[in-house]
Every structure is written in structure tokens, then in C-alpha cells.
Amino acid sequence: MIMTSRIRKVALTVHITSTLSWLGAIAGFLALAVAGLRSNDVQLVRSTYLAMELIGWYVLVPLCVASLFTGLIMSLGTTWGLFRHYWVVIKFAITVVASVILFMYTQTLEQLGDLARDPALSIEALRNGSPVLHASAAILALLVNTVLSVYKPRGMTAYGRNKVDRRRLPVEPPVVLSSMTTALDQERAKRGTAMGVRAGHPCHRPCRALSDRSFNGWGSGALELSAILHRRREKFRRKGGAKLKNLTKAGAQILRSKE
């Protein structure tokens, strides 16, 4: 179902906001990961891993879910579709993969947080390069999604091409096969014949064409239209004949008066 313009704008606003917020939160997460990896301050390293655990659960996960669901709504509620264009399919696949990796990585963040709470653990045992690697890959994936959303490269999938081809097929008029409709058409055809519709006369060929179309499934209203046109032609013909007759009588009277 295609969304209205107002709903589409709201969904697009939420989608852009959640996606850019997700990207910004990952950038902040990456800064903490680098600080925890390179700093020599024990308290700073412990606090960075505790902060990364909180950011992962309460910032990254909600923004990831919001971006994924609003992207689905934008795809299914607009003419772009979800599987019609390659760029939409690629963007959706990247978002799904990034979301799955994030949900799986939350367990690693919990483990790092537990290690940071242990005061007996040394700083060398606490340092871990995994958050830097995952945050860098996530930023790269979201930047690719942003470029795809802005440029929208051409290219339709086989499913999208089939959809377009189906829309271009001409729609044939429905053929009425009801026995009641057939009987009604026959009755109206008799009325048209009784009113003097002559199929062989050149003036009645359009009526004949309309009558034939009515029996070919174009609707019985065409026969009524042909009968109305016939009555109007007869009316104008009678008026014209009466005027000609009056003019003839007047001319004859003038000639008699001159004689």
C-alpha cells in the first residue's frame, strides 16, 4: 500500500534521523574504543569499556532497530519497493547484516564490561582491539548506505522488471456472460429494429458499430445510445421535410398569383 504524502514525510524524517544518529553514535563509540586501546591511564581505560557497554545497549541497539524498521516502511510504502531496485536490496542487506552483528556483539561488550569492573585485572589484559575493528566496519557500512540513498543508482531486479511489464499490459474490457444481460441486450436490439434502425444504410453504420460492440462485451448502453441518435436524426429529418414542403407550397402560390 502506497503511503500518503504526509505519512511518507514523517516516516522519511524518522528514518533519516535514526540512521544519522546511529552513525554518530558509532563514531562516538569508535572514539572511546581508540581511547581505551591507546591510553595508559587505568581508570580511563576501565571507564571507556564501561561506557561502551552502556552505549551499545541503550543507544546503538534502539537506533539500529529504528533505522531498520523505518527503512522497511519506506520501501514497502513507496513506489521504490523492497526487491524492485538493486540499490534498495543492497542497502537493506547491509542494514540487516549490521544489525545482526550488533546484536551478537553486545555479548562481547558485556564481557568487556565485566572485565573492566574487576580491579585486580591489569590494563594490558583489559585492552581489546575488537571494538575499534567493529566500529570502523559499521561506519563504513552506514556510509555506503548513505551514498546509495543519495545517488540511487539505476538498475532493476528481475522482480521489478516483471512488475513494470505487468503494468504496461493493456487491460481488455470485461466480457459479460450473464444470461440476464444477454436477454436484456436482445430485447433492446428488438426495440432498435422496431424503431427503424437499418444496418445497411450509410447513416446508420455508426449505430451498427455501436450495437455490435454492445454484444461483444462493451456494455448494453451502446445500443441505447444508437437508438437515441437514430431518434434525433429522424426528428431533424421530419423538421427539414416539413420546412421544404411549406416552401414548396409558398412558391406554388406565388406562381399562381402571377398567372
Long-range contacts (C-beta under 8 A, 24 or more apart in sequence): 1-76, 1-77, 2-77, 2-78, 2-79, 3-73, 3-77, 3-78, 7-77, 8-74, 8-77, 8-78, 11-70, 11-73, 11-74, 11-77, 12-74, 14-66, 14-70, 15-67, 15-70, 15-71, 15-73, 15-74, 18-63, 18-66, 18-67, 18-70, 19-63, 19-67, 19-71, 19-142, 19-145, 19-146, 21-63, 22-60, 22-63, 22-64, 22-66, 22-67, 22-142, 23-139, 23-142, 23-143, 23-146, 25-55, 25-59, 25-60, 25-63, 26-60, 26-135, 26-138, 26-139, 26-142, 27-135, 27-139, 28-55, 29-55, 29-56, 29-60, 29-131, 29-135, 30-131, 30-132, 30-135, 30-136, 30-139, 32-131, 33-131, 33-132, 33-135, 34-132, 36-127, 36-128, 36-131, 37-127, 37-128, 37-129, 37-131, 37-132, 40-123, 42-123, 45-116, 45-123, 45-126, 45-127, 46-116, 46-117, 46-126, 47-116, 49-112, 49-113, 49-115, 49-116, 49-126, 49-128, 50-113, 50-116, 50-117, 52-109, 52-112, 52-113, 52-131, 53-109, 53-110, 53-112, 53-113, 56-102, 56-105, 56-106, 56-109, 57-106, 57-109, 60-102, 61-102, 61-103, 61-106, 64-98, 64-99, 64-102, 65-99, 67-95, 68-95, 68-96, 68-99, 71-95, 81-160, 81-163, 83-157, 83-159, 83-160, 84-156, 84-157, 84-159, 84-160, 84-163, 85-152, 85-155, 85-156, 85-157, 85-160, 86-153, 86-155, 86-156, 86-157, 87-148, 87-151, 87-152, 87-153, 87-155, 89-157, 90-148, 91-145, 91-148, 91-149, 94-141, 94-144, 94-145, 95-145, 97-141, 98-138, 98-141, 98-142, 101-134, 101-138, 102-138, 105-134, 173-217, 173-218, 174-217, 175-216, 175-217, 176-217, 176-219, 181-220, 184-220, 185-214, 185-215, 185-220, 185-223, 188-220, 188-223, 188-224, 188-227, 189-215, 189-223, 191-227, 192-223, 192-226, 192-227, 192-230, 195-227, 195-230, 195-231, 196-230, 196-234, 197-226, 197-227, 197-230, 203-233, 204-230
